[in-house]
Amino acid sequence: MTDQITVRGYVATDPESRNLPDGTVVVTFRLASTPRWFDQQSSSWRDGHTNWLTVQAFRVLGLNALASIKKGQPVVVVGKLKVRFWEGEHGRNTAVDVDAVSIGHDLALGTACFQRTITSSSTAEQTGHEAPSGDGTAPPVPGDVTATPDEVGEPEEDGPPLPEDVDPETGEIPAGGTAPGRRPRRQPASA
């Protein structure tokens, strides 16, 4: 039996990378998950008990998490739950880990910009995913070092276009609704 869970929370530590003896990359970070609900009697939001988990991501998922996730960001993690017991100075302790199969930013709280990573046959072997084409190789991806400029086309200098109100440096939407240096949205004409 596997206990797969989905956890929403905030990244409490910057992700750290290490290699196992066989060379497998493991990236870990702490996650704080606090349930929150609206108390109608007091007309205010209440916080429940914070659960602290250690998230472990292996191989390509770990490398992508290392490049994408920062301390303080809201994330959603799906993975296998592991509860460990260990003896310490003050008696028996409990550690709760999640071996992640998927990690993403919580888009209910902000925006993100997805960028596909380069795939190769060695990556497919590590992750267990097959390459999409019939000849065993992945199609060229923009930025792929194995693709020629004719196969990829001209690279975009600034990446994909951002929505109008998103600050290009921070990725945030300003409180006023218009990113610095951008024109405000046109308001619909009243009838």
Phi, psi and chi 1 to 4 in degrees:
 res  aa     phi    psi   chi1   chi2   chi3   chi4
   1 MET       -  136.6  177.2  176.7  101.8      -
   2 THR  -116.7  139.1   59.9      -      -      -
   3 ASP  -101.4   93.6  -63.2  -38.2      -      -
   4 GLN   -94.5  131.0 -169.7  161.1   -0.1      -
   5 ILE  -128.3  162.4   62.9  167.4      -      -
   6 THR  -120.5  127.7  -58.4      -      -      -
   7 VAL  -127.7  131.8 -176.7      -      -      -
   8 ARG  -103.9  139.0  -70.0  178.6   67.8 -164.6
   9 GLY  -177.4 -168.3      -      -      -      -
  10 TYR  -114.4  140.4  -72.8   87.7      -      -
  11 VAL   -69.4  121.1  177.6      -      -      -
  12 ALA   -95.6  -20.3      -      -      -      -
  13 THR  -136.9  150.8   60.6      -      -      -
  14 ASP   -64.5  140.3  -77.2  -39.4      -      -
  15 PRO   -59.9  141.2  -23.8   33.9      -      -
  16 GLU  -122.0  142.9  -65.3  179.6   -0.4      -
  17 SER  -110.9  143.9  174.3      -      -      -
  18 ARG  -149.7  164.3   64.7 -176.4  170.6   86.9
  19 ASN  -111.8  136.5  -70.8  -19.8      -      -
  20 LEU   -74.7  165.3  -63.8  177.9      -      -
  21 PRO   -55.5  -29.6  -26.8   34.0      -      -
  22 ASP   -84.8    3.2   66.8   -4.1      -      -
  23 GLY    95.5   -4.4      -      -      -      -
  24 THR   -67.6  132.4  -58.0      -      -      -
  25 VAL   -81.4  133.1  175.5      -      -      -
  26 VAL  -127.5  127.5 -178.9      -      -      -
  27 VAL  -114.9  131.3  172.0      -      -      -
  28 THR  -125.8  150.0   59.3      -      -      -
  29 PHE  -154.5  158.4   61.7   90.2      -      -
  30 ARG   -91.4  144.7  -64.5  -77.5  -74.4  162.2
  31 LEU  -127.1  131.3 -178.0   72.0      -      -
  32 ALA  -107.8  120.9      -      -      -      -
  33 SER  -120.1  116.3  177.9      -      -      -
  34 THR  -122.5  117.7  -54.3      -      -      -
  35 PRO   -67.3  147.2   20.2  -26.1      -      -
  36 ARG  -139.0  137.7 -170.7  171.7  167.3   89.8
  37 TRP  -145.8  160.7   67.8   91.8      -      -
  38 PHE   -93.9  122.8 -172.7   75.9      -      -
  39 ASP   -92.5  110.3 -176.9   -2.9      -      -
  40 GLN   -68.7  -30.1  -68.3 -176.6  -13.4      -
  41 GLN   -64.7  -41.9  -70.4 -180.0  -14.1      -
  42 SER   -98.1   -3.7   65.4      -      -      -
  43 SER    53.1   44.3  -64.3      -      -      -
  44 SER  -146.7  164.3   63.4      -      -      -
  45 TRP   -83.5  141.6  -74.2   93.9      -      -
  46 ARG  -119.1  143.8  -61.5  -83.0  179.6  140.0
  47 ASP  -105.4  138.8  -70.0  -23.7      -      -
  48 GLY   -90.4 -164.3      -      -      -      -
  49 HIS   -70.0  134.5  172.4   76.1      -      -
  50 THR   -83.1  126.4  -60.2      -      -      -
  51 ASN   -96.1  131.8  -68.4  -48.8      -      -
  52 TRP  -107.5  125.7  -67.0   90.7      -      -
  53 LEU  -128.4  151.5  -55.1  107.3      -      -
  54 THR  -102.5  121.9  -61.1      -      -      -
  55 VAL   -97.5  130.4  177.1      -      -      -
  56 GLN  -117.4  129.6  -60.2  178.5  115.3      -
  57 ALA  -125.4  131.4      -      -      -      -
  58 PHE  -105.6  152.6  -63.5   85.6      -      -
  59 ARG    55.3 -129.4  -59.4  176.3 -175.6   82.6
  60 VAL   -63.6  -40.2  174.3      -      -      -
  61 LEU   -58.9  -42.1  176.1   60.2      -      -
  62 GLY   -63.2  -44.6      -      -      -      -
  63 LEU   -64.2  -40.1  -66.5  173.8      -      -
  64 ASN   -66.1  -39.2  -72.5  -17.6      -      -
  65 ALA   -64.2  -41.7      -      -      -      -
  66 LEU   -59.8  -37.9 -172.9   62.9      -      -
  67 ALA   -81.6  -18.3      -      -      -      -
  68 SER  -112.6  -32.5  -56.0      -      -      -
  69 ILE   -98.5  135.8  -56.0  -66.6      -      -
  70 LYS  -129.0  155.6  -56.1  -74.9 -177.6 -105.0
  71 LYS   -55.1  135.3 -178.9  178.4  176.8  180.0
  72 GLY    94.3  -11.5      -      -      -      -
  73 GLN   -82.6  144.5  -66.6  179.7  -22.9      -
  74 PRO   -80.8  133.1   28.3  -32.0      -      -
  75 VAL  -136.5  162.8  -66.5      -      -      -
  76 VAL  -119.8  127.5  177.5      -      -      -
  77 VAL  -121.7  131.2  176.6      -      -      -
  78 VAL  -115.7  133.1  177.2      -      -      -
  79 GLY  -177.2 -173.4      -      -      -      -
  80 LYS   -92.2  127.2 -178.8  179.8  174.8 -175.0
  81 LEU   -79.2  134.0  178.8   65.2      -      -
  82 LYS  -132.4  125.4  -69.0 -169.9  -31.6 -175.4
  83 VAL  -111.2  124.5  178.7      -      -      -
  84 ARG  -118.2  145.3  -64.3 -179.8  -69.2  116.2
  85 PHE  -115.0  139.9  -58.4  100.5      -      -
  86 TRP  -148.6  154.4   51.3  -80.1      -      -
  87 GLU   -94.2  134.9  -65.2  -65.0  -32.8      -
  88 GLY  -131.8 -169.0      -      -      -      -
  89 GLU   -58.5  -35.9  -71.9 -179.1   15.1      -
  90 HIS  -105.2   24.6  -55.1  -71.2      -      -
  91 GLY   103.1 -155.7      -      -      -      -
  92 ARG   -77.4  133.9 -169.6  172.3 -175.8 -175.5
  93 ASN  -122.0  160.3  -64.9  -62.6      -      -
  94 THR  -123.7  136.6  -55.1      -      -      -
  95 ALA  -123.5  135.6      -      -      -      -
  96 VAL  -114.2  121.6 -178.9      -      -      -
  97 ASP  -118.2  154.6  -60.8  -22.9      -      -
  98 VAL  -127.1  118.5  176.6      -      -      -
  99 ASP   -84.0  102.7  -75.2  -14.1      -      -
 100 ALA   -70.9  140.4      -      -      -      -
 101 VAL  -111.5  -17.0  -65.2      -      -      -
 102 SER  -156.4  137.7 -175.5      -      -      -
 103 ILE  -138.3  135.8  -57.7  171.2      -      -
 104 GLY  -152.8  160.2      -      -      -      -
 105 HIS   -69.4  145.8  -72.9  101.4      -      -
 106 ASP   -80.7  101.6 -170.2  -14.9      -      -
 107 LEU   -74.6   -5.2  -61.9 -177.8      -      -
 108 ALA   -71.0  -16.3      -      -      -      -
 109 LEU  -117.2   -0.7  -59.3  171.5      -      -
 110 GLY   176.2 -173.2      -      -      -      -
 111 THR  -111.1  160.9   61.9      -      -      -
 112 ALA  -143.5  160.7      -      -      -      -
 113 CYS  -123.9  112.1 -176.3      -      -      -
 114 PHE   -79.3  139.7  176.9   80.5      -      -
 115 GLN  -136.1  121.7 -178.1  176.1  -20.9      -
 116 ARG   -68.6  139.6 -173.6  179.9 -172.5  108.4
 117 THR   -88.8  159.5   54.0      -      -      -
 118 ILE   -70.9  133.8  -60.3  168.8      -      -
 119 THR  -111.7  150.7   59.0      -      -      -
 120 SER  -148.0  174.3   67.1      -      -      -
 121 SER   -65.1  -34.4   58.2      -      -      -
 122 SER   -68.4  -35.8   63.8      -      -      -
 123 THR   -65.9  -40.5  -57.5      -      -      -
 124 ALA   -62.8  -37.6      -      -      -      -
 125 GLU   -66.2  -40.0  -70.8  170.2    9.0      -
 126 GLN   -69.3  -39.4  -70.7  178.2   -7.6      -
 127 THR   -90.4  -17.4   62.2      -      -      -
 128 GLY    86.0    5.3      -      -      -      -
 129 HIS   -97.9  137.9  -64.1  -68.5      -      -
 130 GLU   -79.3  151.7  -66.6  -66.3  -37.0      -
 131 ALA   -70.6  143.8      -      -      -      -
 132 PRO   -71.6  -22.5   14.8  -20.0      -      -
 133 SER   -89.0  161.7   65.9      -      -      -
 134 GLY   -72.1  -19.3      -      -      -      -
 135 ASP   -90.4    6.8   65.1   -4.0      -      -
 136 GLY    87.8    2.9      -      -      -      -
 137 THR  -118.4  153.5   61.3      -      -      -
 138 ALA   -82.1  150.1      -      -      -      -
 139 PRO   -66.8  157.9   23.1  -30.4      -      -
 140 PRO   -59.4  140.2  -13.9   21.3      -      -
 141 VAL  -118.7  137.9  175.4      -      -      -
 142 PRO   -52.9  130.5  -26.2   33.1      -      -
 143 GLY    91.0   -4.5      -      -      -      -
 144 ASP   -70.4  126.1 -172.1  -16.8      -      -
 145 VAL   -69.1  -17.3  -66.2      -      -      -
 146 THR   -88.5  -12.2   60.6      -      -      -
 147 ALA   -89.1  144.2      -      -      -      -
 148 THR   -83.8  160.0   65.7      -      -      -
 149 PRO   -58.9  -31.9  -25.5   33.0      -      -
 150 ASP   -66.9  -33.2  -66.5  -24.4      -      -
 151 GLU   -73.7  -33.2  -67.7  173.5  -49.4      -
 152 VAL   -93.8  -36.6  175.7      -      -      -
 153 GLY    93.4 -179.8      -      -      -      -
 154 GLU   -71.3  132.1  -68.8  -62.4  -44.3      -
 155 PRO   -71.0  148.4   24.2  -30.0      -      -
 156 GLU   -79.8  133.6  -64.9 -179.5   22.0      -
 157 GLU   -67.8  -42.8  -74.2 -172.6   25.4      -
 158 ASP  -106.4   12.0  -63.9  -35.5      -      -
 159 GLY    80.0 -167.6      -      -      -      -
 160 PRO   -68.2  153.4   23.1  -30.5      -      -
 161 PRO   -67.3  143.9   21.6  -29.4      -      -
 162 LEU   -91.1  153.4  -66.8  171.4      -      -
 163 PRO   -57.6  155.9  -22.5   30.4      -      -
 164 GLU   -52.1  -43.9  -98.1 -174.8   47.0      -
 165 ASP   -91.3    8.1  -69.0  -17.6      -      -
 166 VAL   -93.7  129.9  175.4      -      -      -
 167 ASP   -68.2  121.4 -176.4  -31.8      -      -
 168 PRO   -65.4  -21.5   20.3  -27.2      -      -
 169 GLU   -88.4  -39.2  -69.4 -174.4   16.5      -
 170 THR  -105.2  -19.8   64.3      -      -      -
 171 GLY    79.0    9.6      -      -      -      -
 172 GLU   -95.5  154.9  -64.7  176.9   -9.7      -
 173 ILE   -99.5  117.7  -60.9  174.0      -      -
 174 PRO   -62.6  154.7  -16.0   25.5      -      -
 175 ALA   -59.2  -34.9      -      -      -      -
 176 GLY   -73.4  -12.9      -      -      -      -
 177 GLY    95.4   -5.7      -      -      -      -
 178 THR  -127.7  129.4  -56.2      -      -      -
 179 ALA   -70.8  150.7      -      -      -      -
 180 PRO   -58.5  137.5  -17.0   24.6      -      -
 181 GLY    77.8    8.5      -      -      -      -
 182 ARG  -118.8  152.7  -62.0 -158.6 -177.1 -129.1
 183 ARG   -73.8  145.1  -66.1 -172.4  -47.4 -112.9
 184 PRO   -67.5  154.5   17.6  -23.9      -      -
 185 ARG   -63.9  147.8  -76.5 -170.6 -174.8  167.2
 186 ARG   -75.0  136.5  -67.6 -174.6 -153.7 -168.0
 187 GLN   -85.4  140.6  -61.2  -64.5  -36.4      -
 188 PRO   -62.7  142.5    9.8  -13.5      -      -
 189 ALA   -69.1  137.3      -      -      -      -
 190 SER   -79.1  144.3   56.1      -      -      -
 191 ALA   -89.0      -      -      -      -      -
